[in-house]
Amino acid sequence: MPDVFQGSLIRLRAIEASDWENFYQWNRDSEDSRLSYEIPLPSSREAVKAWAEKQSQPVDGDAFRLVIETLSGEFAGSINTHTVNPRCGTFRYGLALLPQHRRKGYASEAIRLVLRYCFHEKRYQKVNAEVFGFNLPSQQLHESLGFTLEGRLRRMIYTDGTFYDALIYGMTREEFEARNPIPSAAGSRQP
């Protein structure tokens, strides 16, 4: 049976405590941080080590963070679920890739793997993603995956001295399945 956390380009794996240095170096890239969330204050090595240690512990609930790595084992980024609501079957996710791993299909594959897992294993029925108004590549990525632009929250993001809109993209399980049929390796199982 295929690994639900591995695609043809990347695999998703748990964060290891030893990943702290990757995250520490990544946090020091201000422009990359701006695209992902915000520019953080500098963190000490010890603080990032403690964070990675905590992240490496077993997940409690459906909010999780996974490392995106190439099939050769190279750290490429991370993806996480958050704002999970099991009662309503909704969740959000965030994704970030190191600059040298962008535009290689890694982001779209990581998103598809997480959506398939959440929709088919955890019974979620709707996903939303927030995209910053200045991040055109992320807007194009979500539109290419079949997400619908559902809303625009005006002037919600402040960075580099300017306010930007937050764009809310959404996709239902049915919309995902229409674009991403269950692989033949799943046999005759019904969704």
MDAnalysis code that builds the backbone (N, CA, C; Angstrom):
import MDAnalysis as mda
import numpy as np

u = mda.Universe.empty(573, n_residues=191, atom_resindex=np.repeat(np.arange(191), 3), trajectory=True)
u.add_TopologyAttr("name", ["N", "CA", "C"] * 191)
u.add_TopologyAttr("resid", np.arange(1, 192))
u.add_TopologyAttr("resname", ["MET", "PRO", "ASP", "VAL", "PHE", "GLN", "GLY", "SER", "LEU", "ILE", "ARG", "LEU", "ARG", "ALA", "ILE", "GLU", "ALA", "SER", "ASP", "TRP", "GLU", "ASN", "PHE", "TYR", "GLN", "TRP", "ASN", "ARG", "ASP", "SER", "GLU", "ASP", "SER", "ARG", "LEU", "SER", "TYR", "GLU", "ILE", "PRO", "LEU", "PRO", "SER", "SER", "ARG", "GLU", "ALA", "VAL", "LYS", "ALA", "TRP", "ALA", "GLU", "LYS", "GLN", "SER", "GLN", "PRO", "VAL", "ASP", "GLY", "ASP", "ALA", "PHE", "ARG", "LEU", "VAL", "ILE", "GLU", "THR", "LEU", "SER", "GLY", "GLU", "PHE", "ALA", "GLY", "SER", "ILE", "ASN", "THR", "HIS", "THR", "VAL", "ASN", "PRO", "ARG", "CYS", "GLY", "THR", "PHE", "ARG", "TYR", "GLY", "LEU", "ALA", "LEU", "LEU", "PRO", "GLN", "HIS", "ARG", "ARG", "LYS", "GLY", "TYR", "ALA", "SER", "GLU", "ALA", "ILE", "ARG", "LEU", "VAL", "LEU", "ARG", "TYR", "CYS", "PHE", "HIS", "GLU", "LYS", "ARG", "TYR", "GLN", "LYS", "VAL", "ASN", "ALA", "GLU", "VAL", "PHE", "GLY", "PHE", "ASN", "LEU", "PRO", "SER", "GLN", "GLN", "LEU", "HIS", "GLU", "SER", "LEU", "GLY", "PHE", "THR", "LEU", "GLU", "GLY", "ARG", "LEU", "ARG", "ARG", "MET", "ILE", "TYR", "THR", "ASP", "GLY", "THR", "PHE", "TYR", "ASP", "ALA", "LEU", "ILE", "TYR", "GLY", "MET", "THR", "ARG", "GLU", "GLU", "PHE", "GLU", "ALA", "ARG", "ASN", "PRO", "ILE", "PRO", "SER", "ALA", "ALA", "GLY", "SER", "ARG", "GLN", "PRO"])
u.atoms.positions = np.array([
    [0.850, -1.185, 0.000],
    [0.000, 0.000, 0.000],
    [0.894, 1.247, 0.000],
    [0.586, 2.244, -0.831],
    [1.423, 3.437, -0.896],
    [1.341, 4.258, 0.394],
    [2.371, 5.053, 0.629],
    [2.432, 5.942, 1.786],
    [1.603, 7.188, 1.477],
    [0.596, 7.475, 2.283],
    [-0.264, 8.634, 2.027],
    [0.478, 9.950, 2.216],
    [1.655, 9.914, 2.812],
    [2.428, 11.127, 3.035],
    [3.602, 11.268, 2.066],
    [3.582, 10.496, 0.979],
    [4.642, 10.616, -0.016],
    [4.038, 10.710, -1.398],
    [4.559, 11.637, -2.180],
    [4.150, 11.792, -3.560],
    [5.284, 11.402, -4.484],
    [5.218, 11.869, -5.697],
    [6.272, 11.545, -6.670],
    [7.471, 12.486, -6.556],
    [7.311, 13.612, -5.829],
    [8.393, 14.591, -5.697],
    [8.898, 14.764, -4.270],
    [7.970, 14.695, -3.319],
    [8.321, 14.984, -1.918],
    [7.645, 13.996, -0.983],
    [8.090, 14.027, 0.265],
    [7.393, 13.304, 1.330],
    [7.185, 14.279, 2.474],
    [6.165, 14.010, 3.265],
    [5.900, 14.775, 4.472],
    [6.286, 13.893, 5.648],
    [6.983, 14.496, 6.616],
    [7.401, 13.723, 7.779],
    [7.282, 14.598, 9.021],
    [7.301, 13.932, 10.161],
    [7.256, 14.647, 11.436],
    [8.517, 15.488, 11.607],
    [8.390, 16.554, 12.346],
    [9.551, 17.362, 12.698],
    [10.378, 16.583, 13.701],
    [11.668, 16.549, 13.470],
    [12.617, 15.944, 14.398],
    [13.271, 17.070, 15.197],
    [13.650, 16.789, 16.423],
    [14.332, 17.802, 17.237],
    [15.570, 18.314, 16.515],
    [16.206, 17.456, 15.734],
    [17.420, 17.842, 15.010],
    [17.147, 18.815, 13.856],
    [15.892, 19.068, 13.521],
    [15.550, 20.023, 12.465],
    [15.697, 21.469, 12.928],
    [16.006, 21.679, 14.199],
    [16.038, 23.028, 14.745],
    [16.918, 23.971, 13.932],
    [18.057, 23.492, 13.458],
    [18.974, 24.382, 12.740],
    [18.398, 24.848, 11.410],
    [17.671, 23.965, 10.723],
    [16.993, 24.384, 9.487],
    [16.025, 25.519, 9.765],
    [15.217, 25.375, 10.806],
    [14.251, 26.419, 11.154],
    [14.955, 27.684, 11.648],
    [16.031, 27.530, 12.391],
    [16.782, 28.684, 12.893],
    [17.313, 29.520, 11.727],
    [17.939, 28.866, 10.767],
    [18.466, 29.587, 9.602],
    [17.339, 30.212, 8.788],
    [16.260, 29.496, 8.636],
    [15.110, 29.972, 7.871],
    [14.522, 31.224, 8.515],
    [14.421, 31.248, 9.850],
    [13.868, 32.395, 10.563],
    [14.694, 33.655, 10.348],
    [15.935, 33.498, 9.945],
    [16.816, 34.648, 9.756],
    [16.655, 35.283, 8.380],
    [15.834, 34.711, 7.514],
    [15.589, 35.259, 6.178],
    [14.340, 36.136, 6.243],
    [14.542, 37.442, 6.390],
    [13.419, 38.364, 6.592],
    [12.433, 38.365, 5.428],
    [12.921, 38.393, 4.208],
    [12.009, 38.452, 3.068],
    [11.193, 37.172, 2.944],
    [11.800, 36.035, 3.222],
    [11.067, 34.782, 3.177],
    [10.019, 34.749, 4.289],
    [10.372, 35.241, 5.474],
    [9.420, 35.299, 6.586],
    [8.228, 36.177, 6.237],
    [8.468, 37.269, 5.556],
    [7.398, 38.184, 5.166],
    [6.349, 37.465, 4.316],
    [6.792, 36.584, 3.421],
    [5.861, 35.854, 2.555],
    [5.046, 34.828, 3.326],
    [5.623, 34.262, 4.377],
    [4.978, 33.166, 5.103],
    [4.039, 33.643, 6.198],
    [4.462, 34.641, 6.941],
    [3.637, 35.086, 8.054],
    [3.985, 36.521, 8.408],
    [5.101, 36.695, 9.063],
    [5.589, 38.020, 9.408],
    [7.059, 37.882, 9.782],
    [7.724, 38.989, 9.832],
    [9.139, 38.954, 10.206],
    [9.208, 38.852, 11.729],
    [9.740, 37.734, 12.235],
    [9.794, 37.564, 13.688],
    [11.000, 38.302, 14.286],
    [10.922, 38.554, 15.577],
    [12.095, 39.024, 16.291],
    [13.135, 37.908, 16.261],
    [14.403, 38.240, 16.327],
    [15.420, 37.182, 16.345],
    [15.192, 36.227, 17.524],
    [15.402, 34.941, 17.258],
    [15.275, 33.910, 18.286],
    [16.655, 33.352, 18.595],
    [16.827, 32.965, 19.835],
    [18.095, 32.327, 20.195],
    [18.104, 30.891, 19.675],
    [19.298, 30.358, 19.551],
    [19.416, 28.954, 19.146],
    [18.674, 28.063, 20.143],
    [18.830, 28.358, 21.441],
    [18.189, 27.540, 22.467],
    [16.672, 27.586, 22.359],
    [16.114, 28.762, 22.039],
    [14.659, 28.877, 21.890],
    [14.167, 28.043, 20.712],
    [14.889, 28.077, 19.593],
    [14.481, 27.302, 18.420],
    [14.670, 25.809, 18.680],
    [15.725, 25.438, 19.400],
    [15.902, 24.032, 19.778],
    [14.725, 23.561, 20.620],
    [14.305, 24.371, 21.593],
    [13.174, 24.003, 22.457],
    [11.890, 23.899, 21.633],
    [11.693, 24.830, 20.682],
    [10.503, 24.792, 19.825],
    [10.499, 23.503, 19.006],
    [11.633, 23.169, 18.384],
    [11.708, 21.957, 17.564],
    [11.481, 20.710, 18.411],
    [12.001, 20.705, 19.611],
    [11.787, 19.571, 20.516],
    [10.295, 19.409, 20.813],
    [9.635, 20.523, 21.091],
    [8.185, 20.475, 21.375],
    [7.408, 20.016, 20.137],
    [7.790, 20.532, 18.960],
    [7.114, 20.148, 17.714],
    [7.323, 18.677, 17.372],
    [8.397, 18.079, 17.877],
    [8.694, 16.680, 17.560],
    [7.889, 15.703, 18.411],
    [7.146, 16.213, 19.383],
    [6.343, 15.353, 20.238],
    [5.081, 14.907, 19.504],
    [4.453, 13.828, 19.944],
    [3.236, 13.361, 19.273],
    [2.160, 14.456, 19.209],
    [1.429, 14.472, 18.113],
    [0.387, 15.465, 17.872],
    [-0.844, 15.122, 18.693],
    [-1.426, 16.133, 19.297],
    [-2.667, 15.973, 20.049],
    [-3.753, 16.741, 19.301],
    [-4.605, 16.034, 18.607],
    [-5.640, 16.690, 17.815],
    [-5.271, 16.720, 16.347],
    [-5.976, 17.543, 15.596],
    [-5.804, 17.574, 14.147],
    [-4.967, 18.745, 13.652],
    [-4.471, 19.575, 14.553],
    [-3.552, 20.642, 14.155],
    [-2.140, 20.062, 14.214],
    [-1.450, 20.082, 13.085],
    [-0.118, 19.482, 13.036],
    [0.792, 20.277, 12.113],
    [2.086, 20.077, 12.257],
    [3.101, 20.672, 11.380],
    [4.013, 19.540, 10.917],
    [4.262, 19.496, 9.611],
    [5.115, 18.480, 9.022],
    [6.216, 19.136, 8.194],
    [7.341, 18.474, 8.118],
    [8.438, 18.898, 7.263],
    [8.154, 18.402, 5.854],
    [8.441, 19.244, 4.875],
    [8.418, 18.847, 3.474],
    [9.870, 18.552, 3.109],
    [10.116, 17.323, 2.661],
    [11.481, 17.008, 2.239],
    [11.449, 16.359, 0.873],
    [12.538, 16.530, 0.136],
    [12.652, 15.897, -1.170],
    [12.793, 14.388, -0.954],
    [12.598, 13.639, -2.002],
    [12.732, 12.187, -1.878],
    [14.157, 11.771, -1.567],
    [15.119, 12.669, -1.805],
    [16.508, 12.379, -1.428],
    [16.798, 12.788, 0.016],
    [15.780, 13.293, 0.741],
    [15.931, 13.609, 2.156],
    [16.336, 15.034, 2.470],
    [16.279, 15.932, 1.490],
    [16.671, 17.324, 1.714],
    [15.487, 18.125, 2.271],
    [15.723, 18.861, 3.351],
    [14.722, 19.730, 3.963],
    [14.319, 20.805, 2.948],
    [13.014, 20.892, 2.652],
    [12.539, 21.853, 1.652],
    [11.589, 22.889, 2.228],
    [10.932, 22.580, 3.348],
    [9.976, 23.514, 3.924],
    [9.096, 22.840, 4.947],
    [7.934, 23.461, 5.199],
    [6.989, 22.865, 6.139],
    [5.566, 23.229, 5.752],
    [4.644, 22.418, 6.226],
    [3.214, 22.647, 6.029],
    [2.529, 22.331, 7.349],
    [1.528, 23.135, 7.686],
    [0.826, 22.891, 8.945],
    [-0.669, 23.115, 8.783],
    [-1.433, 22.420, 9.590],
    [-2.874, 22.672, 9.670],
    [-3.129, 23.466, 10.941],
    [-4.139, 24.303, 10.898],
    [-4.501, 25.114, 12.065],
    [-5.960, 25.535, 11.924],
    [-6.463, 26.179, 12.931],
    [-7.855, 26.632, 12.954],
    [-8.776, 25.470, 12.587],
    [-8.512, 24.311, 13.186],
    [-9.299, 23.113, 12.889],
    [-10.589, 23.128, 13.705],
    [-11.668, 22.743, 13.063],
    [-12.965, 22.680, 13.722],
    [-13.597, 21.335, 13.352],
    [-13.325, 20.298, 14.156],
    [-13.854, 18.969, 13.828],
    [-15.382, 18.923, 13.774],
    [-16.057, 19.709, 14.595],
    [-17.522, 19.694, 14.600],
    [-18.083, 20.139, 13.253],
    [-17.505, 21.186, 12.682],
    [-17.973, 21.690, 11.386],
    [-17.220, 21.067, 10.216],
    [-16.099, 20.405, 10.497],
    [-15.332, 19.757, 9.444],
    [-14.516, 20.723, 8.601],
    [-14.036, 21.797, 9.225],
    [-13.253, 22.786, 8.496],
    [-11.869, 22.947, 9.110],
    [-10.935, 23.373, 8.270],
    [-9.574, 23.644, 8.748],
    [-8.894, 24.604, 7.796],
    [-7.764, 25.101, 8.246],
    [-6.900, 25.952, 7.429],
    [-5.510, 25.338, 7.419],
    [-4.688, 25.813, 6.533],
    [-3.304, 25.353, 6.517],
    [-2.397, 26.508, 6.116],
    [-1.129, 26.318, 6.423],
    [-0.096, 27.241, 5.994],
    [1.050, 26.436, 5.426],
    [1.761, 27.021, 4.498],
    [2.844, 26.320, 3.832],
    [3.972, 27.307, 3.570],
    [5.184, 26.846, 3.704],
    [6.349, 27.668, 3.370],
    [7.445, 26.769, 2.807],
    [8.056, 27.226, 1.736],
    [9.175, 26.512, 1.113],
    [10.393, 27.418, 1.098],
    [11.547, 26.804, 1.270],
    [12.790, 27.541, 1.117],
    [12.892, 28.030, -0.335],
    [13.488, 29.201, -0.557],
    [13.520, 29.767, -1.914],
    [14.054, 28.821, -2.986],
    [15.069, 28.047, -2.682],
    [15.657, 27.169, -3.700],
    [14.767, 25.979, -4.055],
    [13.678, 25.778, -3.315],
    [12.781, 24.653, -3.586],
    [11.443, 25.096, -4.184],
    [11.331, 26.353, -4.547],
    [10.090, 26.858, -5.133],
    [10.052, 26.587, -6.631],
    [8.824, 26.542, -7.134],
    [8.564, 26.350, -8.572],
    [9.072, 25.003, -9.092],
    [9.010, 23.998, -8.231],
    [9.401, 22.640, -8.629],
    [8.248, 21.652, -8.452],
    [7.076, 22.165, -8.059],
    [5.920, 21.296, -7.844],
    [5.799, 20.784, -6.415],
    [6.731, 21.164, -5.539],
    [6.716, 20.665, -4.157],
    [5.514, 21.192, -3.377],
    [5.205, 22.475, -3.529],
    [4.094, 23.071, -2.771],
    [2.773, 22.419, -3.152],
    [2.504, 22.302, -4.449],
    [1.224, 21.719, -4.868],
    [1.109, 20.270, -4.414],
    [2.213, 19.513, -4.469],
    [2.147, 18.123, -4.024],
    [1.932, 18.043, -2.517],
    [2.606, 18.893, -1.750],
    [2.416, 18.888, -0.294],
    [0.974, 19.236, 0.065],
    [0.410, 20.221, -0.603],
    [-0.982, 20.607, -0.340],
    [-1.912, 19.449, -0.666],
    [-1.726, 18.822, -1.815],
    [-2.600, 17.694, -2.189],
    [-2.500, 16.550, -1.180],
    [-1.295, 16.247, -0.708],
    [-1.138, 15.173, 0.274],
    [-1.872, 15.501, 1.567],
    [-1.747, 16.732, 2.046],
    [-2.422, 17.123, 3.294],
    [-3.934, 17.139, 3.094],
    [-4.399, 17.660, 1.971],
    [-5.851, 17.694, 1.737],
    [-6.425, 16.287, 1.627],
    [-5.736, 15.419, 0.894],
    [-6.229, 14.038, 0.783],
    [-6.305, 13.391, 2.169],
    [-5.280, 13.587, 2.991],
    [-5.283, 13.022, 4.346],
    [-6.446, 13.593, 5.173],
    [-6.583, 14.901, 5.175],
    [-7.632, 15.518, 6.006],
    [-9.032, 15.168, 5.510],
    [-9.223, 15.128, 4.198],
    [-10.542, 14.805, 3.658],
    [-10.864, 13.314, 3.760],
    [-9.899, 12.447, 3.492],
    [-10.189, 11.016, 3.413],
    [-9.919, 10.239, 4.690],
    [-9.061, 10.756, 5.556],
    [-8.754, 10.039, 6.794],
    [-9.341, 10.697, 8.031],
    [-9.516, 12.012, 7.994],
    [-9.979, 12.737, 9.177],
    [-11.407, 13.268, 9.029],
    [-12.026, 13.049, 7.867],
    [-13.408, 13.424, 7.597],
    [-13.682, 14.924, 7.511],
    [-12.693, 15.717, 7.252],
    [-12.947, 17.148, 7.058],
    [-13.615, 17.343, 5.713],
    [-14.386, 18.435, 5.581],
    [-15.155, 18.651, 4.362],
    [-14.861, 19.980, 3.686],
    [-14.053, 20.840, 4.322],
    [-13.768, 22.160, 3.738],
    [-12.437, 22.668, 4.257],
    [-11.649, 23.265, 3.366],
    [-10.373, 23.859, 3.724],
    [-10.358, 25.312, 3.253],
    [-9.716, 26.156, 4.022],
    [-9.480, 27.542, 3.635],
    [-8.001, 27.852, 3.762],
    [-7.543, 28.747, 2.930],
    [-6.156, 29.212, 2.987],
    [-6.162, 30.731, 2.869],
    [-5.381, 31.371, 3.722],
    [-5.233, 32.824, 3.654],
    [-3.967, 33.137, 2.859],
    [-4.111, 33.996, 1.868],
    [-2.999, 34.384, 1.015],
    [-2.862, 35.899, 1.088],
    [-1.648, 36.369, 1.268],
    [-1.417, 37.807, 1.340],
    [-1.601, 38.431, -0.040],
    [-2.220, 39.606, -0.066],
    [-2.523, 40.278, -1.322],
    [-1.313, 40.571, -2.182],
    [-0.137, 40.681, -1.583],
    [1.074, 40.957, -2.357],
    [1.766, 39.687, -2.849],
    [1.259, 38.504, -2.480],
    [1.925, 37.248, -2.827],
    [1.266, 36.618, -4.057],
    [1.577, 37.188, -5.217],
    [0.991, 36.708, -6.467],
    [1.299, 35.238, -6.754],
    [2.535, 34.733, -6.508],
    [2.772, 33.308, -6.760],
    [1.854, 32.395, -5.934],
    [1.567, 32.756, -4.687],
    [0.676, 31.934, -3.867],
    [-0.762, 32.012, -4.388],
    [-1.182, 33.174, -4.843],
    [-2.520, 33.295, -5.432],
    [-2.634, 32.386, -6.651],
    [-1.626, 32.423, -7.507],
    [-1.641, 31.599, -8.723],
    [-1.612, 30.114, -8.380],
    [-0.833, 29.734, -7.370],
    [-0.777, 28.338, -6.938],
    [-2.158, 27.858, -6.508],
    [-2.813, 28.611, -5.637],
    [-4.117, 28.176, -5.139],
    [-5.166, 28.115, -6.249],
    [-5.132, 29.068, -7.150],
    [-6.075, 29.035, -8.269],
    [-5.797, 27.844, -9.182],
    [-4.524, 27.508, -9.388],
    [-4.187, 26.357, -10.241],
    [-4.619, 25.037, -9.606],
    [-4.697, 25.008, -8.276],
    [-5.138, 23.792, -7.580],
    [-6.658, 23.669, -7.523],
    [-7.376, 24.700, -7.965],
    [-8.833, 24.651, -7.974],
    [-9.496, 25.347, -6.805],
    [-8.743, 26.088, -6.011],
    [-9.340, 26.856, -4.919],
    [-10.144, 28.008, -5.510],
    [-11.191, 28.397, -4.801],
    [-12.024, 29.527, -5.176],
    [-11.707, 30.694, -4.263],
    [-11.536, 31.867, -4.839],
    [-11.361, 33.070, -4.031],
    [-12.720, 33.399, -3.423],
    [-12.826, 33.247, -2.106],
    [-14.114, 33.412, -1.431],
    [-14.270, 34.761, -0.752],
    [-13.160, 35.439, -0.521],
    [-13.286, 36.726, 0.146],
    [-11.985, 37.498, 0.180],
    [-12.132, 38.768, 0.451],
    [-11.002, 39.678, 0.569],
    [-11.217, 40.498, 1.838],
    [-10.294, 40.377, 2.754],
    [-10.330, 41.184, 3.969],
    [-9.366, 42.343, 3.743],
    [-9.914, 43.530, 3.657],
    [-9.110, 44.686, 3.293],
    [-8.164, 45.114, 4.409],
    [-6.928, 45.445, 4.022],
    [-5.919, 46.036, 4.902],
    [-5.712, 45.244, 6.193],
    [-5.557, 43.933, 6.056],
    [-5.377, 43.056, 7.209],
    [-3.918, 42.727, 7.490],
    [-3.047, 42.920, 6.527],
    [-1.643, 42.563, 6.658],
    [-0.819, 43.852, 6.602],
    [0.052, 44.023, 7.569],
    [0.943, 45.182, 7.561],
    [2.374, 44.688, 7.523],
    [3.094, 45.083, 6.482],
    [4.495, 44.704, 6.370],
    [5.213, 45.706, 5.484],
    [6.450, 45.945, 5.792],
    [7.300, 46.842, 5.026],
    [6.655, 48.216, 4.831],
    [5.934, 48.687, 5.860],
    [5.347, 50.022, 5.845],
    [4.054, 50.172, 5.071],
    [3.456, 49.066, 4.635],
    [2.253, 49.123, 3.807],
    [1.219, 48.117, 4.299],
    [-0.055, 48.497, 4.187],
    [-1.159, 47.581, 4.484],
    [-1.551, 46.840, 3.207],
    [-1.850, 45.535, 3.358],
    [-2.271, 44.700, 2.237],
    [-3.527, 43.932, 2.622],
    [-4.247, 43.484, 1.610],
    [-5.435, 42.671, 1.827],
    [-5.046, 41.226, 2.114],
    [-5.910, 40.537, 2.844],
    [-5.800, 39.090, 3.030],
    [-6.855, 38.452, 2.130],
    [-6.433, 37.533, 1.287],
    [-7.345, 36.843, 0.381],
    [-7.657, 35.472, 0.961],
    [-8.930, 35.125, 1.010],
    [-9.357, 33.848, 1.568],
    [-9.797, 32.939, 0.418],
    [-9.051, 31.852, 0.257],
    [-9.360, 30.847, -0.753],
    [-9.978, 29.643, -0.063],
    [-10.905, 28.958, -0.732],
    [-11.536, 27.786, -0.151],
    [-11.731, 26.674, -1.161],
    [-11.853, 25.463, -0.622],
    [-12.121, 24.279, -1.441],
    [-12.864, 23.263, -0.589],
    [-13.916, 22.663, -1.162],
    [-14.638, 21.590, -0.483],
    [-14.024, 20.243, -0.848],
    [-14.384, 19.252, -0.076],
    [-13.905, 17.898, -0.372],
    [-14.335, 17.472, -1.774],
    [-15.569, 17.770, -2.142],
    [-16.069, 17.375, -3.458],
    [-15.296, 18.062, -4.584],
    [-14.964, 19.325, -4.401],
    [-14.174, 20.040, -5.404],
    [-12.774, 19.434, -5.522],
    [-12.189, 19.076, -4.381],
    [-10.874, 18.442, -4.383],
    [-10.925, 17.108, -5.130],
    [-11.921, 16.282, -4.806],
    [-12.021, 14.955, -5.420],
    [-12.277, 15.027, -6.919],
    [-13.008, 16.050, -7.368],
    [-13.262, 16.198, -8.802],
    [-11.960, 16.438, -9.566],
    [-11.013, 17.104, -8.945],
    [-9.725, 17.413, -9.592],
    [-8.638, 16.397, -9.263],
    [-8.843, 15.624, -8.198],
    [-7.819, 14.694, -7.706],
    [-8.453, 13.345, -7.391],
    [-8.756, 12.550, -8.410],
    [-9.383, 11.251, -8.161],
    [-8.503, 10.367, -7.277],
    [-9.148, 9.462, -6.582],
    [-8.412, 8.532, -5.726],
    [-7.493, 7.692, -6.600],
    [-6.213, 7.574, -6.233],
    [-5.281, 6.775, -7.050],
    [-5.753, 5.339, -7.179],
    [-5.381, 4.707, -8.288],
    [-5.808, 3.330, -8.544],
    [-5.289, 2.369, -7.482],
    [-4.203, 2.725, -6.791],
    [-3.648, 1.845, -5.745],
    [-4.633, 1.689, -4.583],
    [-5.609, 2.570, -4.502],
    [-6.590, 2.469, -3.421],
    [-7.580, 1.343, -3.658],
    [-7.474, 0.732, -4.823],
    [-8.352, -0.406, -5.090],
    [-9.770, 0.027, -5.341],
    [-10.699, -0.774, -4.889],
    [-12.108, -0.490, -5.144],
    [-12.775, 0.243, -4.010],
    [-11.982, 0.802, -3.090],
    [-12.584, 1.541, -1.976],
    [-13.404, 2.699, -2.502],
    [-14.468, 2.987, -1.838],
    [-15.298, 4.136, -2.162],
    [-14.917, 5.282, -1.227],
    [-14.968, 6.539, -1.732],
    [-14.634, 7.673, -0.872],
    [-15.601, 7.846, 0.276],
])
